[in-house]
């Protein structure tokens, strides 16, 4: 399952869904939460079920659905409408911790059985920083639930909860509370042994800024990024795909350690490499293969 680029698509727009399918995104997240107004959520659910049915055959992208949060009273109706052959996963918003993944997992167990799906097929990505309690529970996703596929984070809902007038500082970077949320998401995902996905880059017209930001994300350890607009997909994929130079060095590091299995430190081209470098090299090669 690929997570380099996941594109949000409103679940009430067939035109946007058709366009999104042609972007090359690794996954489409059909959104029943924030991008669908309350009066049309029921209609969006029904339409979305038909799209999932029509997409149940072979395709090059994952079919994900962001449901409404548990405390909205809408989550079970969302799940009942979308858990069917063709669905790959659920994006769970406003999770308060690992217990919400367990709760969602129980729901999916029953709904998969009803739909005749293989047990455990539907995976879960968690938006892990949208509530105040969630910030104290980033370690609760480890050990990972069998359905847990990735963690991501969000700043807008957290800002509303804590009363921030802005989540950015004067330079346009995340202010301290949101840098903390981003870092804890990354650490929580690492503890659980699942990929961390960076949050949205809001300015979809700023291609250069997006690529710079994504390169920082990859540098810090994120495996991919969420996209808010089809135009962002290409830039995200480009930034998260290891360069030929990165791949060449990774091959050198792996080959050197394989040729010298008894060594913990190896010199290559005048630089010293140890076991953490070997792990990073293998991760680079895996990312290059997935790309």
C-alpha positions as CSV (number, residue, x, y, z in Angstrom):
1,X,0.0,0.0,0.0
2,X,1.5,3.3,-1.1
3,X,1.3,6.5,0.9
4,X,3.5,9.0,-0.9
5,X,0.5,11.2,-2.0
6,X,-3.1,11.0,-0.8
7,X,-5.5,13.4,-2.3
8,X,-8.7,14.7,-0.6
9,X,-11.8,14.7,-2.8
10,X,-15.3,16.0,-1.6
11,X,-17.6,13.1,-1.6
12,X,-20.4,15.1,-3.1
13,X,-18.7,16.1,-6.4
14,X,-18.6,13.5,-9.2
15,X,-16.7,16.0,-11.4
16,X,-13.9,16.3,-8.8
17,X,-13.8,12.6,-8.3
18,X,-13.4,12.0,-12.0
19,X,-10.5,14.5,-12.2
20,X,-8.8,13.1,-9.1
21,X,-8.7,9.6,-10.6
22,X,-6.4,10.9,-13.3
23,X,-3.9,12.7,-11.1
24,X,-1.6,9.7,-10.3
25,X,-2.2,10.0,-6.6
26,X,-1.4,6.9,-4.6
27,X,-4.7,7.2,-2.8
28,X,-7.9,9.2,-3.0
29,X,-9.6,10.2,0.3
30,X,-13.3,10.7,-0.4
31,X,-14.3,13.2,2.3
32,X,-17.6,12.9,4.2
33,X,-16.5,15.3,6.9
34,X,-15.5,18.9,6.5
35,X,-16.0,19.3,2.8
36,X,-19.6,18.1,2.8
37,X,-22.3,20.4,4.2
38,X,-24.6,18.8,6.8
39,X,-27.8,19.0,4.6
40,X,-26.2,16.9,1.9
41,X,-24.2,14.3,3.9
42,X,-26.9,11.6,3.5
43,X,-27.0,12.0,-0.3
44,X,-23.2,12.1,-0.4
45,X,-23.1,8.7,1.5
46,X,-25.4,7.1,-1.0
47,X,-23.5,8.5,-4.0
48,X,-20.2,7.4,-2.5
49,X,-21.4,3.8,-2.1
50,X,-22.0,3.7,-5.8
51,X,-18.5,5.0,-6.6
52,X,-17.0,2.4,-4.4
53,X,-18.9,-0.4,-6.1
54,X,-17.9,1.0,-9.5
55,X,-14.2,1.1,-8.4
56,X,-14.0,-2.5,-7.0
57,X,-11.9,-3.8,-9.9
58,X,-8.2,-3.3,-10.5
59,X,-6.9,0.3,-10.3
60,X,-3.7,2.1,-9.5
61,X,-4.9,4.0,-6.4
62,X,-6.3,3.3,-3.0
63,X,-9.9,4.1,-2.1
64,X,-10.1,5.8,1.3
65,X,-13.0,7.5,3.0
66,X,-12.8,10.2,5.7
67,X,-15.8,9.5,7.9
68,X,-17.3,12.0,10.4
69,X,-15.8,11.7,13.9
70,X,-17.4,9.4,16.5
71,X,-18.7,12.2,18.6
72,X,-20.7,13.7,15.6
73,X,-23.3,10.9,15.7
74,X,-22.7,10.4,12.0
75,X,-19.8,7.9,12.0
76,X,-21.9,4.7,12.1
77,X,-24.1,5.8,9.2
78,X,-21.0,6.7,7.2
79,X,-19.4,3.3,7.9
80,X,-22.6,1.4,7.1
81,X,-22.7,3.1,3.7
82,X,-19.1,2.7,2.6
83,X,-17.7,-0.6,4.0
84,X,-18.1,-2.7,0.9
85,X,-15.9,-4.4,-1.7
86,X,-13.7,-1.7,-3.3
87,X,-13.0,0.2,-0.1
88,X,-9.4,0.1,1.0
89,X,-9.5,2.1,4.2
90,X,-11.0,4.7,6.5
91,X,-9.4,8.0,7.5
92,X,-10.5,8.5,11.2
93,X,-10.6,12.2,12.1
94,X,-10.4,13.7,15.6
95,X,-9.2,10.5,17.2
96,X,-8.4,10.8,20.9
97,X,-6.0,7.9,21.0
98,X,-5.4,4.2,20.3
99,X,-8.7,3.3,21.9
100,X,-10.6,4.9,19.0
101,X,-8.7,2.7,16.6
102,X,-9.8,-0.4,18.6
103,X,-13.4,0.9,18.5
104,X,-13.3,1.5,14.8
105,X,-11.7,-1.9,14.3
106,X,-14.7,-3.6,16.0
107,X,-17.1,-1.7,13.8
108,X,-15.2,-2.8,10.7
109,X,-15.1,-6.4,11.8
110,X,-18.9,-6.6,11.8
111,X,-19.3,-4.5,8.6
112,X,-16.8,-6.5,6.6
113,X,-18.5,-9.8,7.6
114,X,-21.9,-8.3,6.5
115,X,-20.3,-7.3,3.2
116,X,-18.6,-10.6,2.6
117,X,-15.2,-9.0,2.7
118,X,-12.0,-10.6,3.9
119,X,-11.4,-10.0,7.6
120,X,-9.0,-7.1,8.2
121,X,-9.1,-5.8,4.6
122,X,-10.1,-2.3,5.5
123,X,-7.2,-0.4,7.0
124,X,-7.2,2.8,9.1
125,X,-5.3,6.0,8.9
126,X,-5.6,8.2,11.9
127,X,-5.6,12.0,12.1
128,X,-3.9,12.0,15.5
129,X,-3.6,15.6,16.7
130,X,-7.0,17.3,16.2
131,X,-8.1,17.3,19.8
132,X,-6.5,18.4,23.1
133,X,-6.6,14.9,24.6
134,X,-5.1,13.4,21.5
135,X,-1.9,15.4,22.1
136,X,-1.3,13.4,25.3
137,X,-2.0,10.0,23.6
138,X,0.4,9.9,20.6
139,X,2.1,6.9,22.2
140,X,-1.1,4.9,22.6
141,X,-1.1,3.7,19.0
142,X,1.8,1.3,19.9
143,X,1.7,-1.6,19.7
144,X,-0.1,-1.0,16.4
145,X,-3.6,-2.4,15.8
146,X,-3.6,-4.8,12.9
147,X,-5.6,-2.4,10.8
148,X,-3.5,0.7,11.5
149,X,-1.8,1.8,8.3
150,X,-0.5,5.3,9.1
151,X,-0.8,8.4,11.3
152,X,-1.2,11.9,10.1
153,X,-1.8,15.2,11.8
154,X,-3.8,18.3,11.4
155,X,-3.5,21.9,12.6
156,X,-6.8,23.6,11.9
157,X,-9.1,21.7,14.2
158,X,-6.4,21.8,17.0
159,X,-6.1,25.6,16.6
160,X,-9.9,25.9,17.0
161,X,-9.8,23.7,20.1
162,X,-7.0,25.6,21.9
163,X,-8.2,29.1,20.8
164,X,-5.2,30.0,18.6
165,X,-5.6,33.1,16.5
166,X,-3.2,31.5,14.0
167,X,-1.2,28.3,13.8
168,X,1.7,30.0,11.9
169,X,4.3,32.5,13.1
170,X,5.5,35.7,11.5
171,X,7.7,33.8,9.1
172,X,4.9,31.6,7.9
173,X,6.3,28.5,9.7
174,X,4.2,26.4,12.2
175,X,4.2,28.1,15.6
176,X,5.5,26.1,18.6
177,X,2.3,24.2,19.6
178,X,1.9,22.9,16.0
179,X,5.5,22.1,15.6
180,X,5.0,20.0,18.7
181,X,1.9,18.3,17.2
182,X,3.8,17.5,14.0
183,X,6.8,16.1,15.9
184,X,4.7,14.0,18.2
185,X,2.8,12.5,15.3
186,X,6.1,11.5,13.7
187,X,7.3,9.9,16.9
188,X,4.0,8.2,17.6
189,X,4.0,6.7,14.1
190,X,7.6,5.5,14.6
191,X,6.7,3.9,17.9
192,X,3.8,2.1,16.3
193,X,5.9,1.0,13.3
194,X,3.7,2.7,10.7
195,X,4.3,5.5,8.3
196,X,3.8,9.2,9.3
197,X,2.1,11.4,6.7
198,X,2.6,15.2,6.8
199,X,-0.4,17.4,6.8
200,X,-1.8,19.6,4.0
201,X,0.0,22.5,2.4
202,X,-2.8,25.0,2.1
203,X,-1.5,27.2,-0.8
204,X,-2.2,25.0,-3.8
205,X,-0.9,27.7,-6.2
206,X,2.6,27.7,-4.6
207,X,4.3,24.8,-6.3
208,X,7.8,25.8,-5.2
209,X,6.8,26.2,-1.6
210,X,5.1,22.9,-1.7
211,X,8.1,21.1,-3.0
212,X,10.4,22.8,-0.4
213,X,8.0,21.9,2.4
214,X,7.8,18.3,1.2
215,X,11.5,17.9,1.0
216,X,11.7,19.1,4.6
217,X,9.0,16.5,5.5
218,X,11.0,13.7,3.8
219,X,14.1,14.9,5.6
220,X,12.4,14.8,8.9
221,X,11.1,11.3,8.4
222,X,7.6,11.6,6.9
223,X,6.8,9.0,4.3
224,X,4.3,11.1,2.3
225,X,1.8,13.9,2.4
226,X,-1.8,14.8,2.1
227,X,-2.9,16.9,-0.8
228,X,-5.8,19.3,-0.9
229,X,-5.8,20.0,-4.7
230,X,-5.0,17.8,-7.8
231,X,-2.3,20.2,-8.8
232,X,-0.3,19.3,-5.7
233,X,0.1,15.6,-6.4
234,X,2.9,15.8,-8.9
235,X,5.0,18.1,-6.7
236,X,4.5,15.8,-3.6
237,X,5.5,12.7,-5.5
238,X,8.6,14.4,-7.0
239,X,9.7,15.6,-3.6
240,X,9.2,12.3,-1.8
241,X,10.9,10.2,-4.5
242,X,14.6,9.7,-3.7
243,X,16.9,11.3,-6.2
244,X,19.3,9.1,-8.4
245,X,22.1,10.3,-6.2
246,X,20.3,9.2,-3.0
247,X,19.6,5.8,-4.5
248,X,23.1,5.3,-5.7
249,X,24.5,6.1,-2.2
250,X,21.9,3.8,-0.6
251,X,23.0,0.9,-2.9
252,X,26.7,1.6,-1.9
253,X,25.9,1.5,1.8
254,X,23.8,-1.6,1.6
255,X,26.3,-3.4,-0.6
256,X,29.2,-2.4,1.7
257,X,27.5,-3.8,4.8
258,X,26.4,-7.0,3.0
259,X,30.0,-7.5,2.0
260,X,31.2,-7.0,5.6
261,X,28.5,-8.5,7.8
262,X,30.8,-8.5,10.9
263,X,31.4,-4.7,10.9
264,X,29.2,-2.1,12.5
265,X,31.0,0.9,10.9
266,X,32.2,1.2,7.4
267,X,34.1,3.9,5.4
268,X,32.7,4.8,2.0
269,X,34.3,7.5,-0.1
270,X,36.0,9.1,2.9
271,X,32.9,9.1,5.2
272,X,31.9,6.7,8.0
273,X,28.6,4.9,8.0
274,X,27.1,2.8,10.8
275,X,24.0,0.8,11.4
276,X,21.5,3.8,11.5
277,X,22.8,4.7,8.0
278,X,22.2,1.2,6.8
279,X,18.6,1.4,8.0
280,X,18.1,4.7,6.3
281,X,19.6,3.3,3.1
282,X,17.2,0.4,3.1
283,X,14.3,2.8,3.7
284,X,15.5,5.0,0.7
285,X,15.6,2.0,-1.6
286,X,12.2,0.9,-0.5
287,X,10.8,4.4,-1.2
288,X,12.5,4.4,-4.6
289,X,10.9,1.0,-5.4
290,X,7.4,2.1,-4.3
291,X,7.8,5.3,-6.3
